[in-house]
Amino acid sequence: MSLFESGDSTGEVSLKDLCNNGIKPKLTGDVDLKHLAGLIIRGGWPGNINYSPKDSSEAIDEYIKLIIDDDLIRLDGVYVIPITALKN
């Protein structure tokens, strides 16, 4: 199920346009990282439509921590320094 089908997206961008470089950058307003992480954890299975991020706030926090704290290599091969490495 797509985010449009679940009511979590406006559907303004199609996969066809995305794959064909047919989209134009657009401001969408504030983005809540915890909400996005919750959508990722929920996934696209129709049986999960009633999933509530409140049901697994620990999983969301852990997901965000893994993204921020782990060493990352971007697709272009550039190493990304974890933010925790910048602490004194």
DAUR-V535537 format. One record per pair of residues at least 24 apart in sequence whose ideal C-beta (glycine too) atoms are under 6 Angstrom apart, sorted by the first residue. I is the first residue (numbers start at 1). J is the second residue. D is the distance in whole Angstrom. If there is no record, write none. Layout:
i=I j=J d=D
i=I j=J d=D
//
This chain:
i=1 j=44 d=5
i=1 j=46 d=5
i=6 j=49 d=6
i=8 j=39 d=6
i=34 j=60 d=5
i=37 j=63 d=5
i=37 j=64 d=5
//
